[in-house]
Amino acid sequence: MTAAWRRTSYSDGTGGMCVEVADNLPHTVPVRDSKRPEGPALVFDRASWATFVRTLKRRRP
């Protein structure tokens, strides 16, 4: 299966600080810097990623 990358809602809309995530994979969620798509990606298991996103949503104003 190929990663389907998308820009996250937490990214800067000016093209500066942009984070992309591929949440279409069955067991892992890779995250990368959109300015370096050929560069390395951080890879999280789905449970850890879900906890991270839940925590961010609770802290959102």
Distance bins in CASP14 RR format, pairs under 12 A and 6 or more apart:
PFRMAT RR
TARGET T0000
AUTHOR 0000-0000-0000
RMODE 2
METHOD distances of the structure
MODEL  1
1 22 0 0 0 0 1 0 0 0 0 0 0
1 24 1 0 0 1 0 0 0 0 0 0 0
1 25 1 0 0 1 0 0 0 0 0 0 0
1 26 1 0 0 1 0 0 0 0 0 0 0
1 27 0 0 0 0 0 1 0 0 0 0 0
1 28 0 0 0 0 0 1 0 0 0 0 0
1 30 0 0 0 0 0 1 0 0 0 0 0
2 22 0 0 0 0 1 0 0 0 0 0 0
2 24 0 0 0 0 1 0 0 0 0 0 0
2 25 0 0 0 0 1 0 0 0 0 0 0
2 30 0 0 0 0 0 1 0 0 0 0 0
3 20 0 0 0 0 1 0 0 0 0 0 0
3 21 0 0 0 0 1 0 0 0 0 0 0
3 22 1 1 0 0 0 0 0 0 0 0 0
3 23 0 0 0 0 1 0 0 0 0 0 0
3 24 1 0 0 1 0 0 0 0 0 0 0
3 25 1 0 0 1 0 0 0 0 0 0 0
3 26 0 0 0 0 0 1 0 0 0 0 0
3 28 0 0 0 0 1 0 0 0 0 0 0
3 29 0 0 0 0 1 0 0 0 0 0 0
3 30 1 0 1 0 0 0 0 0 0 0 0
3 31 0 0 0 0 0 1 0 0 0 0 0
3 32 0 0 0 0 1 0 0 0 0 0 0
3 37 0 0 0 0 0 1 0 0 0 0 0
3 41 0 0 0 0 1 0 0 0 0 0 0
3 43 0 0 0 0 0 1 0 0 0 0 0
4 20 0 0 0 0 0 1 0 0 0 0 0
4 21 0 0 0 0 1 0 0 0 0 0 0
4 22 1 0 1 0 0 0 0 0 0 0 0
4 23 0 0 0 0 1 0 0 0 0 0 0
4 24 1 0 1 0 0 0 0 0 0 0 0
4 25 0 0 0 0 1 0 0 0 0 0 0
4 29 0 0 0 0 0 1 0 0 0 0 0
4 30 0 0 0 0 0 1 0 0 0 0 0
5 11 0 0 0 0 0 1 0 0 0 0 0
5 18 0 0 0 0 0 1 0 0 0 0 0
5 19 0 0 0 0 0 1 0 0 0 0 0
5 20 1 0 1 0 0 0 0 0 0 0 0
5 21 1 0 0 1 0 0 0 0 0 0 0
5 22 1 0 1 0 0 0 0 0 0 0 0
5 23 0 0 0 0 1 0 0 0 0 0 0
5 24 0 0 0 0 1 0 0 0 0 0 0
5 25 0 0 0 0 0 1 0 0 0 0 0
5 29 0 0 0 0 0 1 0 0 0 0 0
5 30 0 0 0 0 1 0 0 0 0 0 0
5 31 0 0 0 0 1 0 0 0 0 0 0
5 32 1 0 0 1 0 0 0 0 0 0 0
5 33 0 0 0 0 0 1 0 0 0 0 0
5 34 0 0 0 0 1 0 0 0 0 0 0
5 37 1 0 0 1 0 0 0 0 0 0 0
5 38 0 0 0 0 0 1 0 0 0 0 0
5 41 0 0 0 0 1 0 0 0 0 0 0
6 18 0 0 0 0 0 1 0 0 0 0 0
6 19 0 0 0 0 0 1 0 0 0 0 0
6 20 1 0 0 1 0 0 0 0 0 0 0
6 21 1 0 0 1 0 0 0 0 0 0 0
6 22 1 0 0 1 0 0 0 0 0 0 0
6 23 1 0 0 1 0 0 0 0 0 0 0
6 24 0 0 0 0 1 0 0 0 0 0 0
6 29 0 0 0 0 0 1 0 0 0 0 0
6 30 0 0 0 0 0 1 0 0 0 0 0
6 31 0 0 0 0 0 1 0 0 0 0 0
6 32 0 0 0 0 0 1 0 0 0 0 0
6 34 0 0 0 0 1 0 0 0 0 0 0
7 13 0 0 0 0 1 0 0 0 0 0 0
7 15 0 0 0 0 1 0 0 0 0 0 0
7 16 0 0 0 0 0 1 0 0 0 0 0
7 17 0 0 0 0 0 1 0 0 0 0 0
7 18 1 0 1 0 0 0 0 0 0 0 0
7 19 1 0 0 1 0 0 0 0 0 0 0
7 20 1 0 1 0 0 0 0 0 0 0 0
7 21 0 0 0 0 1 0 0 0 0 0 0
7 22 0 0 0 0 0 1 0 0 0 0 0
7 31 0 0 0 0 0 1 0 0 0 0 0
7 32 0 0 0 0 0 1 0 0 0 0 0
7 33 0 0 0 0 0 1 0 0 0 0 0
7 34 1 0 0 1 0 0 0 0 0 0 0
7 35 0 0 0 0 0 1 0 0 0 0 0
7 37 0 0 0 0 0 1 0 0 0 0 0
8 17 0 0 0 0 0 1 0 0 0 0 0
8 18 0 0 0 0 1 0 0 0 0 0 0
8 19 1 0 1 0 0 0 0 0 0 0 0
8 20 1 0 0 1 0 0 0 0 0 0 0
8 21 1 0 1 0 0 0 0 0 0 0 0
8 22 0 0 0 0 0 1 0 0 0 0 0
8 23 0 0 0 0 1 0 0 0 0 0 0
8 29 0 0 0 0 0 1 0 0 0 0 0
8 31 0 0 0 0 1 0 0 0 0 0 0
8 32 0 0 0 0 0 1 0 0 0 0 0
8 33 0 0 0 0 0 1 0 0 0 0 0
8 34 0 0 0 0 1 0 0 0 0 0 0
8 49 0 0 0 0 0 1 0 0 0 0 0
8 52 0 0 0 0 0 1 0 0 0 0 0
8 53 0 0 0 0 1 0 0 0 0 0 0
8 56 0 0 0 0 1 0 0 0 0 0 0
9 18 0 0 0 0 0 1 0 0 0 0 0
9 19 0 0 0 0 1 0 0 0 0 0 0
9 20 0 0 0 0 0 1 0 0 0 0 0
9 21 0 0 0 0 1 0 0 0 0 0 0
9 53 0 0 0 0 1 0 0 0 0 0 0
9 56 0 0 0 0 1 0 0 0 0 0 0
9 57 0 0 0 0 1 0 0 0 0 0 0
9 60 0 0 0 0 1 0 0 0 0 0 0
10 17 0 0 0 0 1 0 0 0 0 0 0
10 18 0 0 0 0 1 0 0 0 0 0 0
10 19 1 0 0 1 0 0 0 0 0 0 0
10 20 0 0 0 0 0 1 0 0 0 0 0
10 21 0 0 0 0 1 0 0 0 0 0 0
10 31 0 0 0 0 0 1 0 0 0 0 0
10 34 0 0 0 0 0 1 0 0 0 0 0
10 52 0 0 0 0 0 1 0 0 0 0 0
10 53 0 0 0 0 1 0 0 0 0 0 0
10 56 1 0 0 1 0 0 0 0 0 0 0
10 57 0 0 0 0 0 1 0 0 0 0 0
10 59 0 0 0 0 0 1 0 0 0 0 0
10 60 0 0 0 0 1 0 0 0 0 0 0
11 17 1 0 0 1 0 0 0 0 0 0 0
11 18 1 0 1 0 0 0 0 0 0 0 0
11 19 1 0 1 0 0 0 0 0 0 0 0
11 20 1 0 0 1 0 0 0 0 0 0 0
11 21 0 0 0 0 1 0 0 0 0 0 0
11 31 0 0 0 0 0 1 0 0 0 0 0
11 32 0 0 0 0 0 1 0 0 0 0 0
11 33 0 0 0 0 0 1 0 0 0 0 0
11 34 1 0 0 1 0 0 0 0 0 0 0
11 35 0 0 0 0 0 1 0 0 0 0 0
12 18 1 0 0 1 0 0 0 0 0 0 0
12 19 0 0 0 0 1 0 0 0 0 0 0
12 33 0 0 0 0 0 1 0 0 0 0 0
12 34 0 0 0 0 1 0 0 0 0 0 0
12 35 0 0 0 0 0 1 0 0 0 0 0
13 19 0 0 0 0 0 1 0 0 0 0 0
13 34 0 0 0 0 0 1 0 0 0 0 0
15 33 0 0 0 0 0 1 0 0 0 0 0
15 34 1 0 0 1 0 0 0 0 0 0 0
15 35 0 0 0 0 1 0 0 0 0 0 0
16 33 0 0 0 0 1 0 0 0 0 0 0
16 34 0 0 0 0 1 0 0 0 0 0 0
16 35 1 0 0 1 0 0 0 0 0 0 0
17 33 0 0 0 0 1 0 0 0 0 0 0
17 34 0 0 0 0 1 0 0 0 0 0 0
17 35 0 0 0 0 1 0 0 0 0 0 0
18 31 0 0 0 0 0 1 0 0 0 0 0
18 32 0 0 0 0 1 0 0 0 0 0 0
18 33 1 0 0 1 0 0 0 0 0 0 0
18 34 1 1 0 0 0 0 0 0 0 0 0
18 35 1 0 0 1 0 0 0 0 0 0 0
18 36 0 0 0 0 0 1 0 0 0 0 0
18 37 0 0 0 0 0 1 0 0 0 0 0
19 29 0 0 0 0 0 1 0 0 0 0 0
19 30 0 0 0 0 0 1 0 0 0 0 0
19 31 1 0 0 1 0 0 0 0 0 0 0
19 32 1 0 0 1 0 0 0 0 0 0 0
19 33 1 0 0 1 0 0 0 0 0 0 0
19 34 1 0 0 1 0 0 0 0 0 0 0
19 35 0 0 0 0 0 1 0 0 0 0 0
19 36 0 0 0 0 0 1 0 0 0 0 0
19 37 0 0 0 0 0 1 0 0 0 0 0
19 41 0 0 0 0 0 1 0 0 0 0 0
19 42 0 0 0 0 1 0 0 0 0 0 0
19 52 0 0 0 0 0 1 0 0 0 0 0
19 53 0 0 0 0 0 1 0 0 0 0 0
19 56 0 0 0 0 0 1 0 0 0 0 0
20 29 0 0 0 0 0 1 0 0 0 0 0
20 30 0 0 0 0 1 0 0 0 0 0 0
20 31 1 0 0 1 0 0 0 0 0 0 0
20 32 1 0 1 0 0 0 0 0 0 0 0
20 33 1 0 0 1 0 0 0 0 0 0 0
20 34 1 0 1 0 0 0 0 0 0 0 0
20 35 0 0 0 0 1 0 0 0 0 0 0
20 36 0 0 0 0 0 1 0 0 0 0 0
20 37 1 0 0 1 0 0 0 0 0 0 0
20 39 0 0 0 0 0 1 0 0 0 0 0
20 41 0 0 0 0 1 0 0 0 0 0 0
20 42 0 0 0 0 0 1 0 0 0 0 0
21 28 0 0 0 0 0 1 0 0 0 0 0
21 29 1 0 0 1 0 0 0 0 0 0 0
21 30 1 0 0 1 0 0 0 0 0 0 0
21 31 1 0 1 0 0 0 0 0 0 0 0
21 32 0 0 0 0 1 0 0 0 0 0 0
21 33 0 0 0 0 0 1 0 0 0 0 0
21 34 0 0 0 0 0 1 0 0 0 0 0
21 41 0 0 0 0 1 0 0 0 0 0 0
21 42 0 0 0 0 1 0 0 0 0 0 0
21 43 0 0 0 0 0 1 0 0 0 0 0
21 44 0 0 0 0 1 0 0 0 0 0 0
21 46 0 0 0 0 0 1 0 0 0 0 0
21 49 0 0 0 0 1 0 0 0 0 0 0
21 52 0 0 0 0 0 1 0 0 0 0 0
21 53 0 0 0 0 1 0 0 0 0 0 0
22 28 0 0 0 0 1 0 0 0 0 0 0
22 29 1 0 0 1 0 0 0 0 0 0 0
22 30 1 0 1 0 0 0 0 0 0 0 0
22 31 0 0 0 0 1 0 0 0 0 0 0
22 32 0 0 0 0 1 0 0 0 0 0 0
22 34 0 0 0 0 0 1 0 0 0 0 0
22 37 0 0 0 0 0 1 0 0 0 0 0
22 41 0 0 0 0 1 0 0 0 0 0 0
22 42 0 0 0 0 0 1 0 0 0 0 0
22 43 0 0 0 0 1 0 0 0 0 0 0
22 44 0 0 0 0 0 1 0 0 0 0 0
22 46 0 0 0 0 0 1 0 0 0 0 0
22 49 0 0 0 0 0 1 0 0 0 0 0
23 29 1 0 1 0 0 0 0 0 0 0 0
23 30 0 0 0 0 1 0 0 0 0 0 0
23 31 0 0 0 0 1 0 0 0 0 0 0
23 43 0 0 0 0 0 1 0 0 0 0 0
23 44 0 0 0 0 0 1 0 0 0 0 0
23 46 0 0 0 0 1 0 0 0 0 0 0
23 49 1 0 0 1 0 0 0 0 0 0 0
23 50 0 0 0 0 1 0 0 0 0 0 0
23 52 0 0 0 0 0 1 0 0 0 0 0
23 53 0 0 0 0 1 0 0 0 0 0 0
24 30 0 0 0 0 0 1 0 0 0 0 0
24 46 0 0 0 0 0 1 0 0 0 0 0
25 31 0 0 0 0 0 1 0 0 0 0 0
25 41 0 0 0 0 0 1 0 0 0 0 0
25 43 0 0 0 0 1 0 0 0 0 0 0
25 44 0 0 0 0 0 1 0 0 0 0 0
25 45 0 0 0 0 0 1 0 0 0 0 0
25 46 0 0 0 0 1 0 0 0 0 0 0
25 49 0 0 0 0 0 1 0 0 0 0 0
26 45 0 0 0 0 0 1 0 0 0 0 0
26 46 0 0 0 0 1 0 0 0 0 0 0
27 43 0 0 0 0 1 0 0 0 0 0 0
27 44 0 0 0 0 0 1 0 0 0 0 0
27 45 1 0 0 1 0 0 0 0 0 0 0
27 46 1 0 0 1 0 0 0 0 0 0 0
27 47 0 0 0 0 1 0 0 0 0 0 0
27 48 0 0 0 0 0 1 0 0 0 0 0
27 49 0 0 0 0 0 1 0 0 0 0 0
28 41 0 0 0 0 1 0 0 0 0 0 0
28 42 0 0 0 0 0 1 0 0 0 0 0
28 43 1 0 1 0 0 0 0 0 0 0 0
28 44 1 0 0 1 0 0 0 0 0 0 0
28 45 1 0 0 1 0 0 0 0 0 0 0
28 46 1 0 0 1 0 0 0 0 0 0 0
28 47 0 0 0 0 0 1 0 0 0 0 0
28 48 0 0 0 0 1 0 0 0 0 0 0
28 49 0 0 0 0 1 0 0 0 0 0 0
29 41 0 0 0 0 1 0 0 0 0 0 0
29 42 0 0 0 0 1 0 0 0 0 0 0
29 43 1 0 0 1 0 0 0 0 0 0 0
29 44 1 0 1 0 0 0 0 0 0 0 0
29 45 1 0 0 1 0 0 0 0 0 0 0
29 46 1 0 0 1 0 0 0 0 0 0 0
29 47 0 0 0 0 1 0 0 0 0 0 0
29 48 0 0 0 0 1 0 0 0 0 0 0
29 49 1 0 1 0 0 0 0 0 0 0 0
29 50 0 0 0 0 1 0 0 0 0 0 0
29 51 0 0 0 0 0 1 0 0 0 0 0
29 52 0 0 0 0 1 0 0 0 0 0 0
29 53 0 0 0 0 1 0 0 0 0 0 0
30 37 0 0 0 0 0 1 0 0 0 0 0
30 39 0 0 0 0 0 1 0 0 0 0 0
30 40 0 0 0 0 1 0 0 0 0 0 0
30 41 1 0 1 0 0 0 0 0 0 0 0
30 42 1 0 0 1 0 0 0 0 0 0 0
30 43 1 0 1 0 0 0 0 0 0 0 0
30 44 1 0 0 1 0 0 0 0 0 0 0
30 45 0 0 0 0 0 1 0 0 0 0 0
30 46 0 0 0 0 0 1 0 0 0 0 0
30 49 0 0 0 0 1 0 0 0 0 0 0
31 39 0 0 0 0 0 1 0 0 0 0 0
31 40 0 0 0 0 0 1 0 0 0 0 0
31 41 1 0 0 1 0 0 0 0 0 0 0
31 42 1 0 1 0 0 0 0 0 0 0 0
31 43 1 0 0 1 0 0 0 0 0 0 0
31 44 1 0 0 1 0 0 0 0 0 0 0
31 48 0 0 0 0 0 1 0 0 0 0 0
31 49 0 0 0 0 1 0 0 0 0 0 0
31 52 0 0 0 0 1 0 0 0 0 0 0
31 53 0 0 0 0 0 1 0 0 0 0 0
32 38 0 0 0 0 1 0 0 0 0 0 0
32 39 1 0 0 1 0 0 0 0 0 0 0
32 40 1 0 0 1 0 0 0 0 0 0 0
32 41 1 0 1 0 0 0 0 0 0 0 0
32 42 1 0 0 1 0 0 0 0 0 0 0
32 43 0 0 0 0 1 0 0 0 0 0 0
32 44 0 0 0 0 0 1 0 0 0 0 0
33 39 1 0 0 1 0 0 0 0 0 0 0
33 40 0 0 0 0 1 0 0 0 0 0 0
33 41 0 0 0 0 1 0 0 0 0 0 0
33 42 0 0 0 0 1 0 0 0 0 0 0
34 41 0 0 0 0 0 1 0 0 0 0 0
42 48 0 0 0 0 0 1 0 0 0 0 0
42 49 0 0 0 0 0 1 0 0 0 0 0
42 52 0 0 0 0 0 1 0 0 0 0 0
43 49 0 0 0 0 1 0 0 0 0 0 0
44 50 0 0 0 0 1 0 0 0 0 0 0
44 51 0 0 0 0 1 0 0 0 0 0 0
44 52 1 0 0 1 0 0 0 0 0 0 0
44 53 0 0 0 0 0 1 0 0 0 0 0
45 51 0 0 0 0 0 1 0 0 0 0 0
45 52 0 0 0 0 0 1 0 0 0 0 0
46 52 0 0 0 0 0 1 0 0 0 0 0
46 53 0 0 0 0 0 1 0 0 0 0 0
47 53 0 0 0 0 0 1 0 0 0 0 0
47 54 0 0 0 0 0 1 0 0 0 0 0
48 54 0 0 0 0 0 1 0 0 0 0 0
48 55 0 0 0 0 0 1 0 0 0 0 0
49 55 0 0 0 0 0 1 0 0 0 0 0
49 56 0 0 0 0 0 1 0 0 0 0 0
50 56 0 0 0 0 0 1 0 0 0 0 0
50 57 0 0 0 0 0 1 0 0 0 0 0
51 57 0 0 0 0 0 1 0 0 0 0 0
51 58 0 0 0 0 0 1 0 0 0 0 0
52 58 0 0 0 0 0 1 0 0 0 0 0
52 59 0 0 0 0 0 1 0 0 0 0 0
53 59 0 0 0 0 0 1 0 0 0 0 0
53 60 0 0 0 0 0 1 0 0 0 0 0
54 60 0 0 0 0 0 1 0 0 0 0 0
END
